[in-house]
Amino acid sequence: MRFNVSSGRLLQALQTISGAVPSNPVIPILEFFLFELKPGLVEISASDNTVSIKSIIEANVEGNGRVAIPARLLLDTLKSFPEQPLTFQIDPETHAVAITSSHGKYKLVGADAGSFPMLADFPDAKIVQLDGKVLQDAINTTIFAATNDEMRLNLSGIFFNISAADVKLAATDAHKLVQYTISGIQANKLVSFTLPKKGANLLKNALADNPVHLAANDKMAFFSFGNIEMSCLLIDKKFPDYENVIPRNNDNILTIPRNDLLNSLKRIAIFANKTTNQVNFAISDGSLTISAQDLDFSNEATEQLVCEYDGEPMTIAFNARFLIEMLQVLHSEHIRMELSTPDRAGLLFPAQTPDNVDILMLLMPVVTRG
């Protein structure tokens, strides 16, 4: 078996799928890329047995077959090459791989592809088509809110809810919540599932401008876009009915430049208690005073910002780290906060969003320290 390919094109394909290669796999073959040679095409796959991703590249191919090639060794080799054509010669009996470049010849030991896990085929029935850049932004905006607590598996991914009117992505760790709504879509089926963080990150990093075809069954979600196909086992725990915790009738509205608030919080948070990360907001007409103190070390800081505020004067406290995380993933010039009382969750919205996109963030307050 033999194929010719551009070194840069092959490296790009491998880097796109390499996130699926586990660091310390229980099954040694998972440290390999699976190469499948077909007429005019090379299909390259990586898997950790929960998430699998395949990149398909055009190549001059002689002979059909499969071989597993060590992922790290191949990646390191390709990174050392300038852009040039490469020739791969594969011995189907010994699985030896010889690479010929303009600089020389390199040999490495492959493995029998028969021990590589079977990859699920993309279903014939697609549920919905999404814009790749919009889906990438949706994952970027929500994934930080998913929990890292291994004891709360149901909150450890991004929840997809596909209805006849829209697609909603949501993530929460019970302290903060993000919901990203994509409207103006046409779904062939109503479905909901929770995508694990690893699968979501791998998908986010691979996405580009291509339309994304999405399919799912009870156990797996499938994504197809450009020359990429990806499948991922789903979290089999029920995601909470989070919409019931979103407060309504929030009559106090604060509008402020995002960067002003973000930069102020970064400075003030340095002086906050390192356990609670508590910052206090004292809000009145046209003014937001942000303060923090760490009584253990007698540290404190206060800043005053100009804002627009429609509501009753109030003081409310938040976790600065959580609020900074929220502001960092928003791209709007201004943000809007909707508040009701100091002991109820605050809602955060970007003042400007793309067409057919709505973003809602919820942050629980912390108990104000006397």
N, C-alpha and C positions, 0 to 999 in steps of 0.2 A: 504494500500500500504506500501511496506517495501523494503529497500535495504541495503546492506552491502558494505562498501567501505573503502579503506585506507584513513586515515586523511590527509596524505601528498599528496597523488594523488589528492584528492578532493580540497585541498587548492591550489595546483598548477593550477588546471583547473579554479578555481574561480578567482585567481589573474590574469590569462591570459585574462579573459573577463571583469574584473571589470572596466577597463577604459571606457567601454561603459555606465556605470551607471552614470546618471547625478547627480550633487550635489544638485540642487534645482529644481527638475522636476515640470512642470505644472501638469502633471498627476502622482498622488502618486504611482501608481503601478510600475512605472519605477524605483523606489528605490528597487525593488525586483529582485531576480534571478528567472527565470522560470525553473522549473524542470519537465522534461517529462520522465516518466518511461516506458521502453520498455523491451522486453525479453533480458536479459543479458546486457542491456545498460541503462545509464542515460544521457540524453541530457540536458545540462544546458545552458541557453541563457541569455544575457543581451542586453538592447536596450535603446536608447534615442529618438527613432522614426526617426532618420536620419541615424544612424549606428547601426547595430545589429551584434552580434557575438555569436557563439555557440561552446561549447566544448563537445565532446562526450567521455565518459569514460565507461570502462567495469565495471560491478558490478553484484553482486548476487541480482536479483530483483524478488520480489513477487508481482504480480499484476501490471496492467497498469494504467496510469493516469497522471494528471498534477497538479502541485501546485506551487504557488509563495511564495518564502521564502525571508524575509528581508535581503538585501545584506550586509549591514554594520554589523548587529548583527551576521550573520553567519560567515562572514570573521573574525571578532574579536574573536569569539568563537574558530574557527579552529586554529587561530594563537597561542592560548594558549595551544593547545594539543601537546604533543610529538607524534612521529609516532606511530600509533596504528590503529586497525580496529574500525570502527564506524558503528552503526546500526541506520538507520533513519526509524521511524514509522510515517506514515502520515494518519490522519483521513480524508477520502474524503468528509465527511459531514461538519465538522467544520473547516477543513484545519489546524488543530493543528499539530505541528511537534514535535516529541519527539526524542532526540538524546541520545543514550546510548554509553558510552565509558568505558574504564577500570577503570575510576575514579568515574563515577557516571552517573546521568541522567539529561538532560536539556530539558526544554520545551520552545517553542516559538510559536508565532501565525503567521501562514501563511495567504495567501489570495487566493481568487478564481482566478485561472489561466485564466478564460474566459475574464477578462478585460485586460490581457496583450496583447500588439499589435501583430497582425499576422506577422510572419517573412516570408520574401520572400524565396521561394525555389531556390536552385542553378539550373540554366538553364542546360538543357541537352547538349546544344552546347557550348563546351569550345573553346575559341579563341586561347589561347597559354599556354604553360607550361614553367615556369621559375624556375631557381634554387633559393631556398629560401634564402640562404646566400647572393647571388648576389642582389636579390631584396631588401633585408634588407639594404645592403650597398648603393644601389641606393637611397633609401628613406633617409637614414642617410646623404648622401652627398648632397641632393637637398633641403630637407624640410626647412632648415634654411633660404633659399633665398626667400621663399614665404612671401608675405606681411602680416602684422598684421592690416593693414588699412581696417576697415570695409566698407569704401566707395569704395574700389576697390575689389569687390567680385571676379572678374574674375582672380585676381592674388593671391587669398588666399588659393591656394592648389597646388598640383603637377599635371602637365599636362602629361598624358600618350599618346604617339603616336605610335601605333602598325602598322608596315608596313610589307611587305613581306620579308624584309631584316633584320630588327632590331626592337627593342623596345627602344624608347627614353623617358626618364623622364626629365622634365624641370620645373624649378621654378624661379620666378623673382619678385622683388618689384620695378622695373624700375630703380634701382641704381646698382643692381647686378643681375647676371643671372647664373644659373648652368644648364648644360645639361649633362645627364648621358646616354650613349648609350650602349645597350646590343645587340651584334650581334650574328650571328650563331643560330638564332631561326627559327622555322617554325610556322607561324601563319595561322590559318584557316580562318581568316577574318581580313580585314583592319578596324581599328577603332581608335578613339581618344576621350579622355574624361579628365575632371579635377577632381581629387579626393580631397575632403576637407582635411584640416590639421588634424582634429581630427581622421578621418578615416585612414589617412596615418600613424599617430602616433600609433594608435591601431594596425594596421597591422604590422608595424615595430617591435613593442614590442612582438608580438605573433610569428613572423617568426622564423624558425630554419633551419635545414638542409633539410627538406622535399621539394620535388618538389611542386610548387605552380601552381594550375590550375586557370586561369583567364577567366572570362566571363563578358559581359556587354551588356546593352541595352541602350535606349535613356535616361533613368533616373537613373539607378543603375549600380554599378560595384560589381562583386562577386569574392571572393577569397576562394579557398578550398585547405587545406594542412594538412597532418597528420590527427589529430582528430578535426580540427578546420574548421568551415565555417563562412564566414563573408560577409555581404552585406552593401553597403553604398550608400546613395543618392548622386548624382553628382552635382557639381556646374553647373548651367544652363546658365552661361555667357560665351561668347566666349573668349578663351585664345588668346593673341595677336600672330601675325605672327613674333615670336621673331628671327627667323633665319635671317631675313633681317637686323637686327641691329648688327649682328656679323661682325666686320671689317675684311677685307681681306688684303693681301699684307702687313703684319706686318714685316718689315725688321729688326727691332731691337730685338735681342734675348738675354734675361738674364737667366742664369742658376745658381742656388744657392742651398745649403743645406736647406731643409725646416725648420728644427729646429733652425738653425742659424737665419734665417729671422724672424721666429715666435717669438723667444725669444727677439730679438732686438726690434721688433715692440711693444711687451708688455711693454718693458722698456720706449721706446721713447714716446709711447702713453700717458703715465702718464703726460708728459709735454705739450701735445697738447691742443689746444683750445677745451673746453668741448662741444661746439656747433657743430663745424665742424669736430672734430677728425682728422684734417688734418696733414698728415706727407708728407714730401718732399723726393723724390728719386732723387739723382744726380748720374747718371750712366755714367761711362767711362770704358775704357778697363781694366778689372780685378778688378774694384772697384765699390762698391755701398755705397754711403754716405746717411744715413737716418737721417733726422732732423725734429724737431717740435718746435714750440714756441707758447706761450700764451701771447700775448701782454698786455692783461688786468692785468696779474699778474707778468709780466717780467720773466716768466719761459721759459727755452729752453734746448734742449738736442740734441746731435749729436753723431752718431756712424758710424764707417766705417767697412764694411764687404768685404771679398774677394769673388769674383764671377767670372763666365765666362760671357763675354759679346761680342756679335758680332753685331756691329752697330755703328751709329753715337752717340757721347756724347749727352745726353739729361737730362732734369730735368722735372719730372712729379709728381703730387701730388695725393694722394689717401686718402680715409677715412680709418683710421687705424682700427677702429672697424670692418668694413666690411671685410677688408683684413685678419684680425686675424681669423674671423669666417670661412673664406674660407680655410685658412691653417690648422685650427684645425680639419677639417673633412677629410683631405687628409692623406693618409698613405705612400706616396712615400718618399724616402730618399731625393730626390732632386725635385725641381719644376722648371718649365720653364715659363718665362713671355715673351709674344710677344707684342711688342709695335710699334706704328707708329709715332704719334706726341703727344705732351703734352695735346692736347684738344680732343683726341679720346680715346675710351675705350681700356683698356689693357686686354689681354687674359692670363689666368693662366691655366697651365696644370701640372698634375703630370708627372714626368719623367718616372716613371714605373707604369704600371697598369696590372691587371690580364688579361689573354687571353680573347678575345671577349668583352672587356670593354674599352670604351673611355670616358674620363671626360674632359669637357671644362667649364671654369668659366670666366665670363666677369665682369669687374668692371669699372664703369664710373669714370673718374678723377674728382677731385674738382678743382675749380679755384684757381690758385696759388695766395696766398696773398703776396703783395709786401713787 
